[in-house]
Amino acid sequence: MKTNVLRKTENTWEPSVMSAEEAMEWLDGKGISYELCDTPVPVTGNRVNCGKPLDSGEQTIDDYYYLPKSVVGLHPLLEIPAQGNSMTEGDIEEGDLLQTEIGATPSDGDTVIADVNREHTAKVIFTDNKNRHWLIPRNRDYDAIELTEDMEVRITGVVRNIVKKSVRCPYGECMAAVNRTLAKRQQQGDVFQRLTKAVKEGNLLFWASSSWAVVYCVARDCCGYEGSMKEFEQKAMTMTLPTTFEHVCTRGAVQRTISNHPYMRLHIDKWKENGASLREIVLKEFLRKLLL
């Protein structure tokens, strides 16, 4: 399997797309379970109403969607587009595809596709304590539909899954995210330049690699550093420090120290009253003075 995820074109880098075989090999290597979607499921052109029932008419097949055999089950599975807003509190929105097991017997609380007097609707089926049968919307603006003997009612199928359409993210939203990341990266770069200078000046105040937990907390509370402890350790380990600097940051030092000293999860102003040692207070105040 290819290990590179980027390929070089004439002027830039572009993502490399795995083949199906490479993707399955990658998933196997990561120990991630998956199932091959090799069973065709028809997508109907008819929409089922999530609101007032619509005339059911005849079913038309617009397309086919492939799912694993284990998902399809014993009964035929249709994907029916939803329309309306009566099921929004059940996470069904207009345009969603309702994977419906045709001919399955519903239980109370199941979302079903029901044919009521030859009109289709998607609702929750329910029988109350007086043995009355209802179709319940998942939107409080809609009333429940009581099913009575004078109605012609058939359950087309039980909704097993809701397929959300993946919407392409707008260019402007993507660029905004990139710009925020670049700005944060620049800010963190400035923070580490200042931290490096402060650490050099406070060399004699460091007593062990665990001292770097204090540096991390000062960066967090005084400089707005938002990276993880692991990221901080990686950057601290690459700091350009004098060869005489004895207690450099080591992998896991910050994480272990903070996990063993709960007060370090608090703001540094609360350390003293929660049991911080004198040397921690001295280093913390020294760094804060230089960084602010």
N, C-alpha and C positions, 0 to 999 in steps of 0.2 A: 504493500500500500504506500502511496506517496505520503511523505511526511510534511512537505511544504504546503503552506496554506496561501501563499502569495506567488504570483508569477509576474515576471517582468515583461512588459510590452515595450514598444519603442521609446516612450517617454515617461512611463509611470508604472506603478505596481497595481495589479488587479487581483481580486480573490480567485483562487483556484477552486473549481467545483469538483467534488468527489463523484466518481461513478457509483452506480448502485452497489457493485461488488466492493468497492473501496469503503463505502459507508457502512456496509454490513460488517466488514472486517474491523473497521474502527470501533463500532459498537461492541463487537465481540471482545476486542482487546480491552475496552473500558469496563467490561462486565455489565453492560447495560442491556436489559432484556428488551426484545422488540418482536413484533409479528409482521410478516409480510402481508401487505394489502393486495391480495390477489383475487378477491371475490367481488364481482361487479354488483353494485347497488344502484338501481335506477333512480334518477332525480326527476320528479314529476314537474310538468309545466303548470299544473294547477296549484294555486295558493290556498292554504288553509287559514281561515280567519281567526285572529286572536282579538276578537271583538264580537260584533254581531255575526251570527252564522251567515255563510255565503252559499249560494246554490252550488251543489256538489258537481253536477254535470258529469262528463266523462274524463277519466284520467288520461293524460298524455305524458309520454316519457320524453324528456328533453335531452337527457344526458345520462351517463353512468359514472358512479363514484366507486372506488375500490377500497374495500375494508378487509381485515383479517377474518378468516372463517369463524374464529372463536367469538367475534363480535356479532357477526350476522346471526348466529344461532340456528334454531330449528325452523323458524318461520321466515318467510320472505321479508326483506327489509327495504322500505322505500324512504327516500329523503324528500320531504315536502317543504317548500318554502313557506315561512310564516308571514302573516300580514296582520297589521293592527297592533294595539298596545294593551290588550286586556291581560297579558301574561308577563308583563315586564318584571314584576316582583318574583317571578319564577325564572328570571334570566332569559326569557324568550323575547327577542326583539324582532321588529320587521326586517325581513331579509334573511334571518337565520334559517338554516336547514334542519328540519326535525327528522331525525332518524327514527322511523316508525316501524315497529315490528307488527306486520300485518297478521291478523288472526289470533294474536296473543290475548289471553284472558287477563283483564286488568284487576288490580286490587285497589282498595280504598287508598286515595292519595296519589295514584298514578296519573300522570298527564296522558290524555288520550286524544285521538282524533275521532270525533263523534259525528255521525250522520243523523241529524235531527230533522225529520220531515223533509228529507232530501237536501238538506243544507249542512255543509261541513263547518265544524268549529274545533278549535283546540282548547281544551279545558281540563281541570282536574276532576276525576270522578269520585263521588263520595256518597255513602249511605249513612243517614243520621240515625239517632237512637229510636226514632219512630218508623224506621224502615222506609223512609222516603229517599228517593234517589235524586242526586243533584249533579250538575256540572258547575264547578266552581272556578271563577276567574282568579288570577293572581294580580289583581289591580282593584283597589277599594273603590274606584270610581264606577265599577261595573257590578251589576247584581248577579247573583247565582241563578242558574236556570234549573227549575224543578222539572224532573222528567215524570210525566204522568201517563196513565194507560191509554189516553186518546192520542198520544204522539207515536209517530213511527221513529224508533230509535235503534240505531245500530252502531256498534263500536268498530270503527275501521281498523284501529290498531293502537298499540301503546308506544308512546314516545320513549325511546331508550337513551338517546343522546341528542345534544344540541350542538350543531356545527356552526361556529362563528366564522364569518368571512374575514379574511386577513386584508386589511385596508392599507394601501401603500402610504407610508409616512410622507407628508408634504416636505418639499425641499427646504422651506423656511424653518420648519421645526427641526429638521436634521442639522442645519447650519447653526441654529441657536444652541443646540446641545453641544456641537463641536466648539463653538466660541466660549461657552461656559467652561468646558473642560480645559481649553487652552488658557483661559484666564486663571483658572484654579492652579493649573500646572505652573504658570508664571509666578503666581503668588507663593506656591510652595517652594519653588526654586529660590525666591527671594528670602523666604523664611530659613531655608537651610544654609544660605550664605551667611546670614546673621548668626544662626546657631553655631556654625563652624567657628566663626570669630569668637563668640562667647565661650565656647567649649575650650578653645585654645587658651584663653585668658584665665579660665577657671580650672586649669589642669590639676592643680594641687588639691582641689576640693573633691576630686573623684577618688573613691575608696575601693571600687570594684566595678565590674561590668554592669552590675545591678543599678549603678548610679544613673545609667541611661534612661531608666524608668522615670526619674525626676526630669530629665531633659525632655522626654516625650510629653509629660504632663504639663510642663511649662509651655511647650510649643502648642499644645492643645488648648490651654486656657488663656494664654496671653497673645498668641499669634494666629489663632483661628485655624490651626492645622486640623484637617478633617480626614487624613489618611488613616489606614489601619495601623495597629502596632507592628504587624509584620512588615508592612511597607516602610514604616519609619526605621525599623531595624536594618532593612536592606539599604536604605539611603545613608543611615548613620555609619554603616560598615564601609561605605565608599568615601566617607569624608577624608579630605586631605589634612592629616594631623601630623604634628612633629613625631619623629622617630622615638623621641623620649616619652611620648604620651603612653603611659603604662596600661591604663584600664580602658581599652577600646571596646566598642559595642560588639557583642557576639550574638549569633543567631539564637533567638528565643529568650534572651536576657530580659527584655522589656516585658514580654508577655508573662514570663514566670514570676517576675517581681511584683507586677501589678495584681496577678491572681493571688499572690500570697499576702498582699497588703491592701485590703478592701478600701481603706481611706484614700488610696490613690485613684479610685474611680470617682471620688468627689472632686469638686473644684479645689485648686491648691490653697485657696484662702481658708478652707476648713480642715486642713491637714493637722495643724497644731492641736486643735481641740479633740481630734480623733486618734491621737497616738503616734504621730510622725516623730521620727528620731531627730535629734538636734542637727546631725550632719545633713539630713535630708532638707531640713528647714533652711540651713545655711546655703546649700547649693541652690535650692529653689529661689531664694531671695536674691542671690548673686546673679543668676541667669535672668530673672525678671527685671532687675535693675538695668542690665545691659540691653535687653530686648525691647523695653518700652520707651 
